[in-house]
Amino acid sequence: MRLNHSAKGIARTALCMAFVVLWLSCGCVNCEGQQREGLEVRRKALFIVRILEFVEWPAAGTRKPLEFCVVGDSFLTFAMAESVRGATIRERKVELRSVSRGEQLKGCEAVYFSGQIRGPLSKWLAKVDPAPVLTFGETDEFLKSGGLVQLVCENDRMRFQVNLNAVRESHLHIDARLLELAGRGRAERELGNR
């Protein structure tokens, strides 16, 4: 049977989709831990998007997209892409980039550093632009290293902590309501964590 080019493309796409569906179903049916991890990543992505809504960059009013970069976690990049598809943050579309080298951080306005980054966190943070950049992380040393927002998953709940000194130095305006939630430890309820 001879297929024309468009039929070959359709057949190839259908085969790829079938493979992905099979891989996903086989990989997760017997692996509750993987399902839980996937749920945690989706929650984290939604949580980050909600936090972004409470932040104002000094160049307010700009229409250029908000550059959000993810370092060291391709699953979070995918989950973030799903979470921000078609969404706007303060009337700005969000553009997502996966970063594997420090030089690629140039132009990022928000950066998520996963616990899977290569090299010392302090060296990565030093490569972030001096311009106002909102940084997220998940490791215990993240706030001590100068990061702004640390995400913590505890007992199937997502919460966050904020480094107030780093926020002041960043020249970002973070809504007082968000800072109050971080201080009270009520963030998971108020930001829609379920």
C-alpha positions, 0 to 999 in steps of 0.5 A: 500500500502506497501512502501520499505524504499527508497520509504518511504524516497522519499515520505517523502522528496516529502511531506516535499518539498511540505510543504515548497513550500506551506509555502513559497508561503502562507507566502509571497504572501500577505506580502510585508514587509516579501518579502522586509525583505527577500530581505534585508537579501539576499542583506546583505549576498551578501554585506558581501561576497563582503566585505570579498573579500577585507580583508586579514588575517595575516595567508595569504596563509593558505588553511584552510576554513574561519570560518564565524559565525553569531550571532542572525540571522538564516535568515542571516545564511541561506542567507549567506549559499546560497551566499557562496555555492562553493565560495572561499574568497582569495582561502579559502572556507567559512564555516558558523556557527550559534552561540548562546553562546559566547563560540562558537565564538572560532575559528571564523575569521569573525563574524556577530552580528545581532540586535537580539542578547541576552545580551549586545553587548559589552559582545559578542564582548569581547568573540571574540578571540583576534586573527584577527577577522573581526566583522560585526554588524548593531546596532547604538552602534556597532562601538562605542563598538569596532566592525569593520564594521557596515552595514546600510540599508537606503532607500532600499540601503545597505552601511557600515561604518568602525571603523578605530581604531578597524581595526588597532588594529585587525591586519587585512589588509583591502584593501584601496579601500574598506576603501575609499568607506566607507569614501565616502559613495559610497559603495552601488554603488561600491559593486554591491548594486542594 
